Amino acid sequence: MELPSSAQVVVIGGGALGLAAADEMVRAGLDVLVLERDQLGSGSSAKPFGGVRATFSDPGNIALGQRGLEKYAALHERTPGGIGLARVGYLFCARTEAEALALEVSTELQRSMGSDAEVISPRRAAELNPYLDASALVAASFSPQDGYAQPSLAVAAWAASARELGARVLEGVEVTGVETTDDGDGRRVRAVTTTAGTVRCEHLVVAAGAWSRSVGQMAGIDVPVEPVRRQIAFADVPADAPGGPGQRPLPFTLDLSTTFYVHGSPDGLLLGISDAAQVPGFGRDYDESWLPAFDAAAAVVAPSLVGLPLRTGWAGLYENTPDHNALIGQSAHVAGLVVATGFSGHGFLQAPAVGEVVRDLVLGRAPEVDVSGFSPERFAPTSAAPLLREVHII
Ligand SMILES: Cc1cc2nc3c(=O)[nH]c(=O)nc-3n(C[C@H](O)[C@H](O)[C@H](O)COP(=O)(O)OP(=O)(O)OC[C@H]3O[C@@H](n4cnc5c(N)ncnc54)[C@H](O)[C@@H]3O)c2cc1C
């Protein structure tokens, strides 16, 4: 398909966010063009499994997660073959009294917003995930509605549905510049320049994941996103071991103290941890430098997982903001420019709900979920907006 000379809305980035937003916008009657410099879903949305959850402590994150779960269930239903959605639950483990209290407070808030999450005993946690050493835990929270889906299938489903409804979705086209005009009222979006030509547009959606800062610079705004490599690996376990082939699926299990995690998946156990030694950067080569941190945490919380032989590993980029929460909103500096990025490791689960928010912001109407706390300007030196404090950051 040739690059059109104009579109009402240009979306930069063909990952989960860009495509979920494109699908919502084209359904609302907007003329949408998605530009992806590589292949659809080749950024962070290439992750083999994406956890989907509403287990958070910030009300905005809970609301986006809950809406995301509803929308993923609907997408799974309407997509031939589904998107690999499995409601195996999320199990967050507390190893200190302070963490247990934080889980109690956030679970109470989730329940007040309609969730069926509950705080459970260490013994119950170890029943749900037999790799856990109950004696290392103080408490846990379990939310049965959470689970996982396959990002590649979700990306393909949104792209197919958006295209069917008339959106133009182009791969191999890189946005290299953003043109704005100023007729005395302040700057507003006029066009994007790309490796294939120029496209005039009224609205621009920055959904470029870990690369969003450079896209923001093209428009003269700061989008405070820092890329940080995150690595995961799959391990096979015998057929009679917990989470083994044919066994009851394990919940997505996380240790709040260290961010150690072990998830059951059809491809074996998925293991990971936030490696504090990882320096920011765009490198996405996989190596095993994260394993010492993983093993040290596993030795305390799930000792039988130490030294488990790994089958295959994968590295992707977290798109981190200073408070590890998303940047969602209309830019205060450039009219027509909407930012939807910086999801800091929970962008897949928030994509369906944020897609709706982006649609509403472009249409100039108030989104159903209040996203004011995610203002892209909250880190500006002149901003008085509070930073978000989220307990369930992995
Ligand atoms: C190991 C790992 C585990 C994760 N686990 C989870 C999880 O369990 N649950 C969860 O919700 N999230 C998880 N995430 C985070 C999640 O994958 C991301 O938040 C999400 O995929 C971000 O989607 P996106 O569309 O914003 O970005 P991306 O998928 O990165 O898409 C951005 C796209 O923009 C394109 N682009 C960049 N610059 C330009 C340009 N100038 N012109 C055109 N195109 C451009 C890129 O090529 C890219 O395809 C995890 C991430 C990693 C790395």
PDBQT file of the ligand as one rigid body, heavy atoms in Angstrom, charges set to zero:
ROOT
HETATM    1  C1  LIG A 401      10.293  -9.225  29.296  1.00  0.00    +0.000 C 
HETATM    2  C2  LIG A 401       9.057  -8.372  29.262  1.00  0.00    +0.000 A 
HETATM    3  C3  LIG A 401       7.957  -8.806  29.957  1.00  0.00    +0.000 A 
HETATM    4  C4  LIG A 401       6.774  -8.060  29.931  1.00  0.00    +0.000 A 
HETATM    5  N1  LIG A 401       5.664  -8.554  30.570  1.00  0.00    +0.000 NA
HETATM    6  C5  LIG A 401       4.505  -7.884  30.496  1.00  0.00    +0.000 A 
HETATM    7  C6  LIG A 401       3.332  -8.419  31.078  1.00  0.00    +0.000 A 
HETATM    8  O1  LIG A 401       3.352  -9.510  31.641  1.00  0.00    +0.000 OA
HETATM    9  N2  LIG A 401       2.172  -7.700  30.985  1.00  0.00    +0.000 N 
HETATM   10  C7  LIG A 401       2.130  -6.495  30.370  1.00  0.00    +0.000 A 
HETATM   11  O2  LIG A 401       1.081  -5.861  30.364  1.00  0.00    +0.000 OA
HETATM   12  N3  LIG A 401       3.223  -5.969  29.789  1.00  0.00    +0.000 NA
HETATM   13  C8  LIG A 401       4.408  -6.630  29.846  1.00  0.00    +0.000 A 
HETATM   14  N4  LIG A 401       5.526  -6.113  29.267  1.00  0.00    +0.000 N 
HETATM   15  C9  LIG A 401       5.450  -4.770  28.696  1.00  0.00    +0.000 C 
HETATM   16  C10 LIG A 401       4.747  -4.757  27.372  1.00  0.00    +0.000 C 
HETATM   17  O3  LIG A 401       5.337  -5.705  26.520  1.00  0.00    +0.000 OA
HETATM   18  C11 LIG A 401       4.860  -3.346  26.800  1.00  0.00    +0.000 C 
HETATM   19  O4  LIG A 401       4.452  -2.393  27.754  1.00  0.00    +0.000 OA
HETATM   20  C12 LIG A 401       3.978  -3.193  25.562  1.00  0.00    +0.000 C 
HETATM   21  O5  LIG A 401       4.244  -4.211  24.639  1.00  0.00    +0.000 OA
HETATM   22  C13 LIG A 401       4.209  -1.836  24.957  1.00  0.00    +0.000 C 
HETATM   23  O6  LIG A 401       3.505  -1.779  23.748  1.00  0.00    +0.000 OA
HETATM   24  P1  LIG A 401       3.697  -0.509  22.802  1.00  0.00    +0.000 P 
HETATM   25  O7  LIG A 401       2.776  -0.700  21.671  1.00  0.00    +0.000 OA
HETATM   26  O8  LIG A 401       3.607   0.725  23.627  1.00  0.00    +0.000 OA
HETATM   27  O9  LIG A 401       5.222  -0.589  22.361  1.00  0.00    +0.000 OA
HETATM   28  P2  LIG A 401       5.929  -1.554  21.294  1.00  0.00    +0.000 P 
HETATM   29  O10 LIG A 401       5.295  -2.896  21.235  1.00  0.00    +0.000 OA
HETATM   30  O11 LIG A 401       7.383  -1.506  21.595  1.00  0.00    +0.000 OA
HETATM   31  O12 LIG A 401       5.606  -0.826  19.931  1.00  0.00    +0.000 OA
HETATM   32  C14 LIG A 401       6.215   0.392  19.577  1.00  0.00    +0.000 C 
HETATM   33  C15 LIG A 401       6.494   0.313  18.095  1.00  0.00    +0.000 C 
HETATM   34  O13 LIG A 401       6.870   1.602  17.643  1.00  0.00    +0.000 OA
HETATM   35  C16 LIG A 401       7.739   1.404  16.543  1.00  0.00    +0.000 C 
HETATM   36  N5  LIG A 401       8.451   2.662  16.328  1.00  0.00    +0.000 N 
HETATM   37  C17 LIG A 401       9.343   3.251  17.141  1.00  0.00    +0.000 A 
HETATM   38  N6  LIG A 401       9.768   4.400  16.609  1.00  0.00    +0.000 NA
HETATM   39  C18 LIG A 401       9.140   4.545  15.414  1.00  0.00    +0.000 A 
HETATM   40  C19 LIG A 401       9.167   5.529  14.390  1.00  0.00    +0.000 A 
HETATM   41  N7  LIG A 401       9.960   6.622  14.477  1.00  0.00    +0.000 N 
HETATM   42  N8  LIG A 401       8.371   5.356  13.305  1.00  0.00    +0.000 NA
HETATM   43  C20 LIG A 401       7.570   4.266  13.180  1.00  0.00    +0.000 A 
HETATM   44  N9  LIG A 401       7.528   3.294  14.123  1.00  0.00    +0.000 NA
HETATM   45  C21 LIG A 401       8.290   3.436  15.235  1.00  0.00    +0.000 A 
HETATM   46  C22 LIG A 401       8.612   0.260  17.005  1.00  0.00    +0.000 C 
HETATM   47  O14 LIG A 401       9.241  -0.389  15.913  1.00  0.00    +0.000 OA
HETATM   48  C23 LIG A 401       7.623  -0.626  17.746  1.00  0.00    +0.000 C 
HETATM   49  O15 LIG A 401       7.124  -1.681  16.952  1.00  0.00    +0.000 OA
HETATM   50  C24 LIG A 401       6.721  -6.835  29.255  1.00  0.00    +0.000 A 
HETATM   51  C25 LIG A 401       7.842  -6.382  28.549  1.00  0.00    +0.000 A 
HETATM   52  C26 LIG A 401       9.001  -7.145  28.551  1.00  0.00    +0.000 A 
HETATM   53  C27 LIG A 401      10.186  -6.651  27.793  1.00  0.00    +0.000 C 
ENDROOT
TORSDOF 0
